[in-house]
Amino acid sequence: MKDSYPLLLAALSLLVALLFCASLLIGPAALGLGDSLAALLSGRGEAETLVMREIRAPRAVLGLMIGATLGLSGAALQGYLRNPLAEPGLLGVTGAASLGAVAAIYTGLSLVVPLALPLMALGGAALASLLLLGLAGARGGALTLILAGVALSALCGALTALALNLSPNPFAATEIMFWMMGSLADRSWLHVQLAAPFMLAGWAALAFAGRGLDALTLGEDAAASLGVRLDRLRLALVLGTAASVGAATAVAGGIGFIGLVAPHLLRRAVGARPARLLPAAALGGAALLLAADIAVRLIAPERDLKLGVLTALVGAPFFLRLVFSTRRRLA
Amino acid sequence: MSLLTLRDLCVRLGRRTVVQPTTLEIGPGELVGLVGPNGAGKSSLMRAALGLLPAAGFSSLAALPAPERARAAAWLPQSREIAWPVSVETLVALGRHPRRAPGAPLSTMDRAAIAEAMARMDVARFAERPATELSGGEQARVLIARALAQAAPLTLADEPAAGLDPAHQLACMGAFAELAAEGRSAVVSLHDLGLAARFCTRLVMLHAGRVVADGPPAEVLTAERLREVYGIESFIASADGALVIQPLSLTR
């Protein structure tokens, strides 16, 4: 029996590399292929260099990292909860990070201090992970974690709505609305520097959780009897998701469906093994997000179509397909 | 050498004591049947012995660190959970988890143990199929094969024979009996007293969280005790040198 897994990872890596390059080459500033590369690599041409190095490169890097974060954490959560409908937002981390960002806009802090918004969003995510671990208890299983996550999401949603409701002026409300839609437009290297350490740490924690996820296929009791430390696994999962998804939300807003769809698309290709799904879903998520971010620039270059809106537009029909295929299987 | 020692192991769920202080020793080469009515505390006793349930008292397995415990004992829970459509072979290979370094490929020894376990439970012909697509009884056999692949000196199994056809019930108990003959041991909870009488070298009968009998099947399964514990009248005879038990009616 030949193992096609390395081939799959290689193909996905190639796809991500191609989309990354495409993301660098597509944008409102009409630069030729040769000019773009010359500007990026050797700094030829002042305006071109600025566009390539300060606008497009950070945007592509963020797209890659955020997509990988969403795919990876989605796959890890689905594996831990043994539920194909789990997604990173389920734990309430996305909601809490959004709430932090909304608070920064609402109070006007984001206008005074340039990095107030992402920093407060990160703070929200950190607070959320502590609350989650406190609420779900030391010995609790998957179910208590979901319940805690749902409670936290609901609370954050309500507080965000309250901020919108009481917003001091229509401009703040509009800004909050637009921010929550999620976008990668006009992000700088500063955003990359801020988010990258948290994302890398989160990835490491989630990768650590991987091996235990395979054993969890047999249920929590059997996994524990196979030597898996469920308490450590859950800690790694919650902290890993909070750090990486919190950072992603802090710099790009809420981007839905990638974390749900990427693991789904690749599950069969990896033989449904949760540990193998992690790297594949990370690459798949990166590819999906880069593609979506290219699409928003191609579809409506001058209308600033939001990334999160597009992923939801594409994701919803995918969900419908899932309903139909599940129905067929049960029939 | 003892494979499992319990001293005054006691389980409380809320205010209810589901397992009264129990002292028990399992040696090598034993196939111990754990029998008793629903709610007698069979599953709780086994889970507490494995350290999966908080308990007072001492269990030699619960006292071990998790990775060491996984090499000392395999556990087959009653709930037959298979969360993802992984192949049967992949599922059985999970039994090798405690013996593999993180990320290491399967060794020759791992492959041999997996192949042997699949052959014993008659699931080798499904090896490539997604485990979730098999019938309930077939899934049960695959899960037993997973526990066998763990190759632990002691296997604890919660109702492994439930839901199997007669041929595979015999094969399942036969597999545990073979383990015992090789010097490995198994503790198996059973509702089928006929299987318990026929295959087990020793029976431990639980009633309301208390061990009420412990010994060879013929001494434990007496008409008197079955009346007291289960409230049933039974036909008891012997065939092929082993005990035959058939419950007949409820005691009035």
Interface residues (C-beta under 8 A of the other chain):
Chain A: M1 R82 R211 D214 A215 L216 T217 L218 G219 D221 A222 A224 S225 L226 G227 V228 R229 R267 G271 A272 R273 P274
Chain B: R47 L50 L52 A66 P67 R69 A70 R71 A73 A74 W75 L76 P77 S79 E81 I82 A83 W84 P85 V86 S87 T90 L91 L94 G95 H97 P98 P102 G103 E128 P130 L143 R146 Q150
